[in-house]
Amino acid sequence: MHLYDVPLIFILTGLVFYIVLGGADFGAGIWQLTAGSGEDAERLRDLAHEAMAPVWEANHVWLIFVLTVLWTAFPAAFASLASTLSIPLFAAAIGLILRGATYALRSGARTASETRAIDTLFALSSLLTPFALGAMVGAIVSGRVPVGNAAGRLVHSWTGPTSILIGALAIATSAYLAAVFLCADARRAGAADLEVRFRRRALLSGVAAGGLAAGGLVVLHADAHRVFHRLLEGPGLPALIVSVACGAAALGLVWRSRFGPARALAALAVAAIIAGWALAQQPVLLRGLTLPQAAAPHDALVLVIVAVLGGGAILFPSLGLLFRLVLGGRLGHGVEAGPGPDAPPGAQAAPGAEESAGGAAPRGPRAGAVTRAAASGLRARAAGACLLAGVGLLTVAEAGWAHAVGVVCLLAFVVVGVGAVDPTGLAADQSPASRS
């Protein structure tokens, strides 16, 4: 493995997270469009809207992460992509802006007609963005993005058969992931009728996505023969087999109403197909540009790796806690917490989710309490990030300024680490008075 392979792994990992988590957000908007009319349709839209509330902003950070790492680690590739694919990139950005605006406006809608108009615009933007992003991937796969500033055709580069295929597959996959997630949310909320409706949608969209992926192999054979050959007969074949097996198993679990494991297998299927694409595409990044040619200088790659690993040491525990609370149904919004996503339909909520003995609903922790509870853990993670950055810059980087920054990071590790350990508190715990 070369140094430039590490940022590429970061990019592919970010793509997996964005397709799974951001894709589920897009799919929730798609199901709002197809909900129909009436009271049950409004309940379905409300559930889809509320399910995104805790995580919808965090989910789309992955797209920023992917673009930032691509920009800094492979600047020539980023410049070629951003110029040749400026139209679908702009369309995806417009979709994201409209989604954010309509999501915020929905809470201020005063009439049913205003709510329907906002939901419709939200759903249409949820179709636009995944299709545009998928079309960009299709342009890369089919070799329609050459190296150079706007060297490719601004329209035909992303409107080829492979781009249309992957754009449609992105929409179908988003709808499937969202339906599986919303099945669990409906069960947790005690809405058995909505669980049945989303389960039916999950099965239909899962079969559609699988059929589209299988039929798409014909398109790849005609439009991207090199990737097709390496995916079916070359290094990408094991990943393709894993993806097919996980996708079929996920559908089987949805059929049995085991939505928690189905989510995990669906995410693994996405990860496998991303890995298969990367293995089939290597070492070509764009037409006329290989991965070693596109890589930034050595010290720039070191800084990217150190920044991602150091930032991840601080960020990932918080993200993990957020999603663990959300997916476990323990992050309420002023409502009772229902049973877990894989509990039987008649299961009761866990103890502590009901109202208190005095009749008042339990209140969540105040902001100050949350900050105090997270302070020690945050200091420890920050110290670990400083240590990682210092060691990386001093041992891998070659420039003198990088070594200077590494020394500063190690000094910061000492200062922050002492605060995280809290020697004053340790001394108080070990004093004779505390032992008596």
N, C-alpha and C positions, 0 to 999 in steps of 0.2 A: 504494500500500500504506500502511495506517495502522499506528501503533505497536502496536495491539492484535492485529494480524494475526501479529506475530512470535511471541508466546507460543502462539498457535493452531498455527502451523507446528511449534513444538517439541512440542506435544501430539500432533499427527498423526504426526510422526516417531517419537516414543516408542511410539505405538501400532503402527506398522509393525515396529519392532524387537521389541516384545513378542509380536506375533502370530507373527512368523517364528521367533524364538529361544525364547521361552517356549512358543509353540505346539508346537514340535518336542519340548520336554520333556514336555508333556501327551500328545502322540501316542506317545512312547516308553512311557508308562504304559499307554496304551490297548492297545498291541500286547502288553504283558505279560499283559493280561487275556485276550487271544484266542490266546495261544501254544499252548494245549492242555496235554498231559501227556507225560511221558517225558523221556529224556535230551536230545533235540534241543530240546524246549521249554525246558528249564532253561538250555541254552546260549543260546537266544534271549533269555531274560529277563536272563541275566547280561550279555550284550552290551549290551542296552538300558540296564541299570542302570549299567554302567561308562562308557558313552558320555556320560552326563550328569554324571559326577563332576566334571570341571574347571570346568563352566560353569553348573550348574543354579542356584546362588545368584545369580550375576551376571545371568542371564537375567531373573529376576523383579524385579530392581532397576528395570527399565523401567516396571513397573506403579506402583511408588512414585513414580518420576519424573513420570509422567503425572498422577497424583492430586495431587502437590505443586504442579506448575505450574498445574493447573486450579484448585486451591484458592486460590492466591495471585493469579493473573491474572484469574480469573473467579469471584469468591467467591459471587455470587448463584446462578450456575449450579451450582456445587459443592454449595451448601446444598440446593438443590432436588433434585438428583440423589441426594445422600446420604440425604435424608429420605424421599422418595417410593420410592426403590429400595433401601431399607434391607434388605429381605429377601434379594434376590439378592446384594447386596453382602456381607451376612453369610455367605451360603452360599459365595460365592467365597473369603472369608477362611477359613472352616472347611476348605474343600478344600485351600487352600495350607498351612494348619497341619498337616493330616493327611498331606499329601505330604511335608513336611519331616520330620515325626516318623517316618513309616514308612521313609523313605529312610535315616535315621540308624539305625533299629532293625534294618534288614535285615542289616547287618554283624555284629550280635550274635546273630542267630538260630542256635539250636543244632540244630534238627531240620528235616527237610524240611517237616513240617506247619506249623511256625512260619513258615518262609520263604514257603510258599504263602499263608498267612493274611495276612502282611504285604504280599506282592505284590498280593493281591486288594484290600486296603484302599487301597493306593497307586494301583491302576488305577481304582478307583471314584472316588476323589478327583480323579484326572486327567480323568474325565468330568464331574464336578460343576462344577469351576471354569470351564473354557472355556464350558460351556453357560450358567452363570449370568452370566458376563461378556458373552457374546453376546446373552443375553436383555436385558441392560441397554442394549446398543447398539440392539437392536430397539425398545425402548421410546422411545428418543430419536428414531429414524427415523420411527416411526409417530405421533409427537406426543402420546404418552400421559404425558409428564412436564411438567406446567405449572410456571410460576415460582411460588415460594412454599414455605414450610416445610411439608412433608408435604401439599402441595395436591393431589397425585394419589392415586389409589387404590392401596393398598399391595400388593394381589395382582393385580388386573386390569391394572395398568399394565405389568407385565412378562410377562404370560401371553397376550398377543395373538398373532395369526398371525405377524406380522413377528418378534416376539421368539422364538417357537418355531423359525422358519426360520433366523434368524441364529445361535441357539444350536446348532442341529444342524449348520449350516455351519461353525461354529467347531470343532466336534468333528471333522468330516470333514477340514477343512483341516489341523488339528493332526496327524491320523493320516497324511495324505499327506506333510507336511513331515518328520515323524519317519521315515517309511519311506525317503524319499530320503536323509536324513542317515545312517540306519543301514545302507543299502546301501554307502555309502562306508566306513563304519566296519568292516563285515564284510569288505570287500575288503582293507582295510588290515591287518586281523587274519589274513588268509589263510583265512577261513572261507567257502569258495566256496558251500557248501550254504546258509548263512545269507544270503549275498548274493542267491542265487536266490529264497529265500523272501521277503526284504524287497522285492526288485524286483517280485515278483508283487503284494505288498501295496501297493506304491507305485502301480502301474498301476490296480489296482482302486479304491483310495481316491481317486486323482486323477480317475478317470472319475466316481466317485460325487459328489465335491465339485463337479465341473463341471456334472453333471446337476442337482444340488441348486441350484446358483446359477442355472442357466438356468430351472428350474421356479419358482424363487423370484420371478422377475419377475412371474409371475401373482399371487403373494401381494402384492407391492408395489403392483401396479396396483389391487388391491382395498382394501388396508389403509393404504397410504402413497402416495397418488396423486401428490402434489406431487413427492416425491423420485423416483418412477418416471418422471414426465414429464420432469423436468430431467436425469435420468440417461440417458434414451434420445433425447431431442430437444434438450436444453439444454446447459449448460456441462459436464456430467459425461460426455457422450458420448465425447470423445477418450480420456479416462482409461479408460472401459469397453472401448473397442476395444483399447487397449494391454494391458489386463488379460487379455482373451480371447486375444489373440495370444501373449502370454508364457506363459499357462497351457497352451495347446496345444503351443507349442514345448517347454516343460518336459517334458510327457508324452512327446513324441517323443524327447527326449534320454534320458529314463529307459528307453524301449524299446530304445535303442541302448546302454544301460549307460554313458552319459556323465553321471555323477552330479554332478560339480563344476559344470559349466555349468547343469545342471538346478536345482541349489540356487539359483543366482543368478537365473535366470529366474522361479522360483517366488516368490522374495522380491520381484522387480520386479512380478509380477502382484498380489501383496498390496498393495504400495505404490500401484499404480495404482488399485485398487478403493477404497482408503482416500481417495486424492485425489479420485476420482469422487464418493464419498459427500460429502466436504466441499464440493465445488463444487455438488453438487445441493442440499445442505442450506442453504447460505448465502443470505441473511445471518441466517437463523433459527437460533438455538442451541437453544432450548427453546420450547415452545408459549407464546407471549406474551412472549418474551424474545429480542431480537436481539443480535448480537455486540457492537455499540457500547454497548448498554444494560448488558450483563453485565460489561464490562471494568472492571477496577480503576482507581483514579486514576492519573494520568500517572506520578508518581514511583514508585509501586508497580510499574508495568509496566517502567519503566527498571531498577529493582533486579532484577526477575525475569530480564530479558534479560541484564543484566551478570553475574548469578550463574550463569546457565546457560552462557553463553559462556566465562566465566572458569573455571568448574568443568570444562567440556568440554575446555579446553586442557590440563588436568591429567589428566583421566580417560580421554579417548578414545584417546590413544596406548597406554595400558596395556591397555585393552579390545581394541584392534586387535591388539596383540601376542599376547594370550591366545588370541583366536579364530584368528589366523593359525597359531599353533602347534598348536592343537587340530585345525583342519580340515586342516592339512597333515600330521597324523600325527606331529608332532615333540614332542609332550608326552606322554611315556610314563608308565606307572604300574608300573615295575619289570618291564616286558615288552619284547620286541624291537619296534622300529618297523618296520612293514611298508611296502610301496610306497605311493605317493600314491593318492588316491581314484579317479583316472582312469587308472591304470596298467593294462595288460592283466593278466588273472587269473594268468598265470604269472610275473609280474615278481618280482624279488628285492628284498629290503630294501636301502635305501641303505647305502653304506659307513659304518661307524661305529656301525650299529645292532646289530651282532653283539657277542658277548662279546669282551672284551679278550684279548690274547695269553696272559695268565696264566691264562685260564679264568674270571675273575670278570666278572660283568656290570658294565658301566660305570655308575658312580654319577653322579647329577645334582649340580649345584652346590650347595654349602652355602648356608644362609640368609644368612650374612654376605657371601659373595661376590655373591649376587644383590643385596643391599642396596647394596653398594659400586658395583656395575655400574650400578644405576639411579639413584644419587644425583645425578650431574651432570645427567642428563636431567630428573630431577624438579625440580631447582632451576631449570633453564631454563624448564620449563613453568610453574612457579609464578611466575617473573618475568613471563612473558607474560600470565598471568592477572591479576596485579596491575596491569600496564600497561593491559590492556583495561578492567579495572574502574575505574581512575583516570580514563582518558580518557572513558569512558562517563558516569560520575557527574558529571564536571566540565563536560561539553559538552551532555548531553541532559537531565539532571535539573535541577529548578528550585529545590528546597528547599535552604536553607543547610546543614542537617545533611548532606545528600547531598554537597555540595561539600566539606565537611570530611572526610568519609569518603574522597572521591576524592583529596584531598591525601595522606592517610595511605597510600592504595594506591600512589600514585606514589612516595612515600618508600620504601615496602616494595619496590617494583620496583627502585629504585636499590640497596638493600641486598642483596636476593636476587640481582639481576643481577650484582653484583660477585662474589658467591660462586660464581655459575654460570660466569662467565668465568675465575675463578681467576687473578688477575694475578700471584700469586706463582709459579705454575707456568709462566705465559707468560714471566716474567722469567728463570726457570731455563732454559727452552728456548732463549732467545735469548742466554744468557751465552756468553762466549768458550770456557769449559770445555766447554759442551755442543756447540759447533760443532767442536771439535777431535777 
